[in-house]
């Protein structure tokens, strides 16, 4: 992990994960996160802002995220920030902030979780195919009146 470009954030997933596989067997999971910030300005007025980032989660961790987490889940993310540059069909150039995720998991601030570990494997399942069992993370909402 590059220490000069390390980012730690928490927020809510903005969409369900999209898991894709490349011809070489590598997988990537794409989703997004909304990071909310609230503060009181010098005049005593409550202020709020929201920042949106795309997330790229590679390999087995991405597969686990696609299986375990969904839109609206509150997560903690560690990764590096990069700017993805794309050119549209009309020739316009756009830039998108993206976090290349190194660690991700559900938070327990407003929900509870149940975790199941993946069995250790050489990368092949019992049928000799690439892959292993996926973990199950169930999140239950805690009623807001608790807080």
Backbone bond lengths (Angstrom), bond angles and torsions (degrees), N, CA, C in turn:
res aa  C-N    CA-C-N  psi(-1)  N-CA   C-N-CA  omega(-1)  CA-C   N-CA-C  phi
1 X - - - 1.448 - - 1.521 108.30 -
2 X 1.304 114.47 132.48 1.453 120.58 177.78 1.521 109.53 -74.78
3 X 1.317 117.45 118.12 1.454 120.55 -177.45 1.521 112.09 -74.37
4 X 1.330 117.11 -20.77 1.454 119.93 179.80 1.526 111.46 -77.53
5 X 1.323 117.78 -18.45 1.454 121.52 -177.49 1.527 109.55 -132.80
6 X 1.311 117.08 55.10 1.456 121.58 179.81 1.522 108.23 -103.85
7 X 1.320 115.90 134.71 1.457 121.76 -178.32 1.516 108.82 -128.60
8 X 1.328 116.33 133.57 1.461 122.31 174.41 1.519 106.25 -123.68
9 X 1.330 116.43 126.25 1.459 119.36 -179.47 1.522 109.50 -149.69
10 X 1.317 115.15 163.72 1.453 120.55 174.02 1.509 107.63 -139.79
11 X 1.318 114.44 148.07 1.452 120.94 -178.54 1.514 109.45 -179.66
12 X 1.331 115.79 -163.52 1.459 121.18 -177.11 1.529 110.32 -110.13
13 X 1.343 115.29 139.92 1.458 119.50 176.63 1.524 108.72 -67.09
14 X 1.323 116.35 133.89 1.462 120.83 -175.40 1.528 113.02 -91.76
15 X 1.324 117.48 -13.70 1.459 120.47 178.64 1.524 109.37 -156.98
16 X 1.324 115.62 159.05 1.457 120.15 175.62 1.517 109.42 -64.01
17 X 1.319 115.13 149.74 1.461 120.96 -177.46 1.525 111.16 -68.41
18 X 1.319 115.15 142.61 1.462 122.15 174.13 1.522 106.88 -112.15
19 X 1.322 117.14 116.55 1.463 122.47 -177.41 1.524 108.81 -103.42
20 X 1.343 116.44 127.80 1.461 122.10 178.99 1.522 109.63 -127.57
21 X 1.329 115.25 149.92 1.458 121.61 176.94 1.517 109.33 -118.28
22 X 1.330 116.09 140.36 1.448 121.88 175.26 1.524 109.20 -93.75
23 X 1.316 117.07 165.73 1.458 121.50 -177.69 1.523 112.93 -58.12
24 X 1.347 117.09 -30.03 1.465 120.03 -179.02 1.529 112.65 -82.35
25 X 1.356 117.30 2.30 1.463 121.35 178.15 1.515 114.72 95.07
26 X 1.329 117.72 -9.78 1.457 121.51 178.11 1.522 109.46 -68.25
27 X 1.326 115.93 140.25 1.464 119.52 178.63 1.524 110.26 -116.62
28 X 1.341 114.97 151.75 1.460 121.48 174.75 1.521 107.56 -138.96
29 X 1.310 114.65 138.94 1.460 122.48 177.92 1.525 107.36 -113.34
30 X 1.328 116.39 128.79 1.460 121.10 178.29 1.518 109.89 -117.68
31 X 1.319 115.53 134.19 1.453 122.79 175.51 1.527 106.49 -153.49
32 X 1.300 117.55 -169.11 1.460 120.66 -179.94 1.513 110.97 -140.01
33 X 1.328 115.81 162.40 1.457 121.66 -179.84 1.531 108.85 -133.94
34 X 1.322 115.45 141.22 1.461 122.50 172.85 1.521 107.19 -110.00
35 X 1.334 116.34 125.67 1.461 122.16 -179.10 1.527 107.47 -110.60
36 X 1.319 115.89 114.29 1.465 121.52 -178.00 1.517 110.61 -96.93
37 X 1.313 115.47 140.18 1.465 121.79 176.88 1.520 108.08 -131.56
38 X 1.325 116.65 132.88 1.467 121.11 174.84 1.518 108.73 -125.91
39 X 1.321 116.22 146.10 1.452 121.46 178.75 1.518 108.75 -157.81
40 X 1.309 115.16 166.02 1.461 121.48 176.34 1.523 108.05 -107.35
41 X 1.327 116.14 125.12 1.459 120.18 -178.46 1.532 110.17 -77.67
42 X 1.334 118.07 172.19 1.469 121.58 -177.96 1.533 114.21 -58.27
43 X 1.340 117.65 -22.63 1.458 121.19 178.67 1.526 112.48 -86.57
44 X 1.349 116.95 0.51 1.456 121.20 179.22 1.520 114.18 86.84
45 X 1.331 117.21 6.86 1.455 121.71 179.68 1.528 109.92 -87.20
46 X 1.322 116.11 135.22 1.453 120.75 177.15 1.528 109.13 -74.53
47 X 1.326 116.46 130.59 1.455 123.00 -179.66 1.532 109.29 -119.01
48 X 1.321 115.78 154.41 1.462 120.21 179.60 1.518 109.36 -146.48
49 X 1.325 116.02 142.18 1.459 120.76 173.69 1.525 108.40 -141.35
50 X 1.314 115.78 154.55 1.457 121.96 179.29 1.521 108.80 -131.26
51 X 1.322 115.99 132.19 1.461 122.39 176.21 1.525 107.94 -113.27
52 X 1.324 116.78 140.57 1.458 122.30 -178.85 1.522 109.90 -115.84
53 X 1.325 115.65 136.57 1.460 121.76 178.27 1.523 109.19 -135.12
54 X 1.330 116.38 144.34 1.456 121.22 168.88 1.523 107.54 -81.73
55 X 1.327 116.88 149.34 1.460 122.60 177.40 1.523 109.05 -119.29
56 X 1.333 116.99 135.70 1.462 123.70 171.60 1.518 107.28 -117.50
57 X 1.337 115.71 121.94 1.464 121.33 -176.97 1.525 106.81 -125.17
58 X 1.322 116.47 116.41 1.458 121.47 -171.13 1.523 112.55 -98.39
59 X 1.331 115.62 152.72 1.452 123.60 170.71 1.517 114.17 69.71
60 X 1.324 114.52 -149.62 1.463 121.79 -175.57 1.525 111.29 -59.92
61 X 1.331 117.90 -36.89 1.457 119.93 179.00 1.524 110.14 -60.92
62 X 1.328 118.06 -40.07 1.454 121.40 177.39 1.520 111.87 -63.82
63 X 1.318 116.85 -39.79 1.463 120.81 176.77 1.529 110.42 -62.75
64 X 1.339 116.01 -41.46 1.464 120.23 178.84 1.529 111.23 -63.93
65 X 1.331 116.94 -40.85 1.463 121.09 179.16 1.523 110.04 -63.43
66 X 1.337 117.25 -45.37 1.462 120.98 -179.65 1.522 111.35 -60.57
67 X 1.305 116.71 -34.47 1.466 121.76 -179.34 1.526 111.97 -80.05
68 X 1.323 117.75 -31.23 1.460 121.12 -166.05 1.521 115.63 -106.44
69 X 1.317 118.46 -31.23 1.464 120.85 -172.13 1.526 110.55 -115.18
70 X 1.326 116.13 155.52 1.464 119.86 -179.62 1.520 109.94 -145.85
71 X 1.320 114.87 174.20 1.463 122.85 -178.65 1.525 110.51 -51.11
72 X 1.341 115.88 133.77 1.449 121.69 178.25 1.515 114.54 93.20
73 X 1.342 117.84 -17.11 1.467 120.28 179.52 1.526 109.71 -66.91
74 X 1.335 115.39 137.92 1.466 121.17 177.32 1.520 108.07 -86.18
75 X 1.343 116.67 127.50 1.457 121.36 -175.39 1.520 110.93 -132.26
76 X 1.311 114.75 158.15 1.463 124.26 171.81 1.521 106.51 -108.97
77 X 1.325 116.87 130.55 1.465 122.06 -174.91 1.522 109.59 -125.71
78 X 1.336 115.78 136.76 1.456 122.91 170.65 1.521 106.14 -122.78
79 X 1.320 116.27 130.33 1.457 118.64 -179.93 1.508 111.64 -174.69
80 X 1.319 115.30 -167.84 1.459 120.54 178.92 1.530 108.96 -118.62
81 X 1.314 115.30 141.39 1.455 121.87 -178.39 1.521 109.62 -86.18
82 X 1.319 115.74 135.12 1.458 120.25 173.36 1.522 107.91 -138.47
83 X 1.304 115.99 158.60 1.451 122.21 178.02 1.528 107.14 -106.53
84 X 1.318 115.43 118.38 1.466 120.75 178.05 1.530 107.63 -90.77
85 X 1.318 115.86 124.86 1.460 121.38 -179.15 1.520 109.29 -108.16
86 X 1.329 116.16 126.88 1.457 120.93 -179.10 1.527 109.00 -131.71
87 X 1.316 114.95 154.09 1.450 120.84 176.25 1.515 108.15 -117.47
88 X 1.326 116.73 126.25 1.449 122.13 -179.24 1.513 112.25 -74.31
89 X 1.333 115.85 170.10 1.462 121.45 178.89 1.528 111.67 -60.65
90 X 1.335 116.12 -28.41 1.464 120.46 -179.65 1.525 112.56 -87.21
91 X 1.333 117.19 4.55 1.455 121.03 177.24 1.519 115.16 91.20
92 X 1.333 117.48 -5.69 1.464 119.77 179.16 1.520 109.84 -73.71
93 X 1.316 114.59 140.46 1.457 120.62 179.53 1.523 109.10 -100.93
94 X 1.337 116.07 135.51 1.454 121.49 179.60 1.519 109.52 -130.66
95 X 1.324 114.88 155.97 1.459 121.16 178.09 1.522 109.11 -126.32
96 X 1.325 115.99 138.38 1.454 121.81 179.48 1.531 109.67 -128.17
97 X 1.334 117.64 130.89 1.472 118.60 173.43 1.526 109.03 -74.22
98 X 1.321 116.13 136.73 1.456 121.26 -177.91 1.526 108.57 -140.32
99 X 1.314 115.96 141.34 1.465 120.76 176.88 1.521 108.18 -105.09
100 X 1.340 116.00 122.41 1.451 121.81 173.37 1.531 105.87 -85.54
101 X 1.326 116.69 104.05 1.462 123.00 -168.52 1.523 111.69 -75.77
102 X 1.332 114.94 131.83 1.462 121.83 175.15 1.528 111.08 -106.08
103 X 1.326 117.36 -29.32 1.470 123.40 175.59 1.519 107.82 -147.73
104 X 1.341 116.48 142.66 1.458 121.50 176.76 1.525 108.48 -152.40
105 X 1.313 115.54 144.43 1.456 119.50 176.89 1.516 110.85 -167.01
106 X 1.322 116.60 161.80 1.464 120.17 178.92 1.523 111.00 -71.35
107 X 1.333 116.48 148.72 1.460 120.55 174.38 1.523 108.81 -96.74
108 X 1.298 115.88 161.43 1.468 121.30 -178.34 1.518 111.99 -111.86
109 X 1.312 118.09 22.18 1.464 120.55 -178.94 1.524 111.63 -68.26
110 X 1.328 117.18 -46.58 1.465 120.80 -178.22 1.515 112.81 -124.12
111 X 1.318 117.98 14.33 1.457 121.19 -179.19 1.521 109.43 -152.92
112 X 1.325 115.72 162.64 1.455 121.01 173.38 1.524 107.97 -110.25
113 X 1.319 116.74 156.41 1.462 120.38 -179.50 1.524 109.68 -131.92
114 X 1.315 114.76 156.67 1.453 122.97 170.86 1.518 105.86 -123.86
115 X 1.308 117.19 132.92 1.458 120.64 -174.06 1.520 110.06 -120.96
116 X 1.326 116.34 141.62 1.464 122.58 173.77 1.516 107.57 -126.51
117 X 1.323 117.46 130.38 1.463 121.21 -178.27 1.518 110.76 -80.75
118 X 1.342 115.14 148.12 1.456 121.08 172.09 1.523 108.51 -72.47
119 X 1.330 118.03 142.05 1.469 118.51 173.84 1.522 109.27 -69.25
120 X 1.329 116.75 147.21 1.463 119.97 176.42 1.515 107.46 -67.83
121 X 1.328 115.29 141.57 1.454 119.39 -173.31 1.512 110.10 -152.93
122 X 1.329 115.52 161.31 1.454 120.59 173.75 1.530 111.06 -89.27
123 X 1.349 116.16 9.50 1.454 120.56 179.76 1.514 113.30 101.16
124 X 1.356 117.73 -4.03 1.453 120.97 -179.72 1.524 109.12 -120.10
125 X 1.339 116.79 143.69 1.458 119.74 177.31 1.524 110.01 -87.74
126 X 1.319 116.99 -174.62 1.460 120.64 -174.20 1.531 112.67 -65.66
127 X 1.331 118.50 -21.92 1.456 121.42 178.23 1.531 111.84 -88.24
128 X 1.339 117.65 4.50 1.445 121.18 179.77 1.519 113.89 81.30
129 X 1.338 116.48 12.00 1.452 120.85 179.26 1.516 109.57 -98.55
130 X 1.331 115.57 153.09 1.457 120.26 178.53 1.512 108.90 -63.59
131 X 1.347 116.51 136.27 1.465 121.12 176.50 1.513 111.66 126.90
132 X 1.319 115.51 161.06 1.455 122.50 177.34 1.513 108.12 -140.56
133 X 1.303 116.55 176.75 1.465 120.35 177.07 1.518 109.92 -63.73
134 X 1.314 116.53 151.14 1.459 121.15 -179.17 1.527 109.49 -105.10
135 X 1.333 116.82 147.35 1.455 119.04 179.87 1.521 110.93 -74.84
136 X 1.299 115.49 159.68 1.452 121.13 176.38 1.516 107.42 -117.84
137 X 1.319 117.11 124.32 1.456 121.76 175.24 1.509 106.61 -121.15
138 X 1.322 116.30 116.39 1.454 120.74 178.77 1.510 107.98 -105.19
139 X 1.320 116.06 130.96 1.455 120.41 179.55 1.519 108.57 -112.40
140 X 1.301 116.03 132.09 1.451 121.68 177.08 1.516 107.92 -114.97
141 X 1.320 116.71 134.59 1.452 120.88 179.07 1.522 109.73 -75.33
142 X 1.313 116.35 136.04 1.458 122.24 175.13 1.520 107.06 -93.96
143 X 1.333 118.58 129.04 1.466 119.77 -179.53 1.526 111.19 -54.76
144 X 1.349 115.88 137.71 1.458 120.39 -177.40 1.507 112.82 -64.64
145 X 1.330 118.84 -24.84 1.464 119.06 -179.44 1.522 112.41 -67.23
146 X 1.337 116.89 -11.08 1.462 120.07 175.92 1.511 110.53 -66.87
147 X 1.339 116.83 -30.46 1.466 121.43 -175.52 1.475 109.53 -90.67
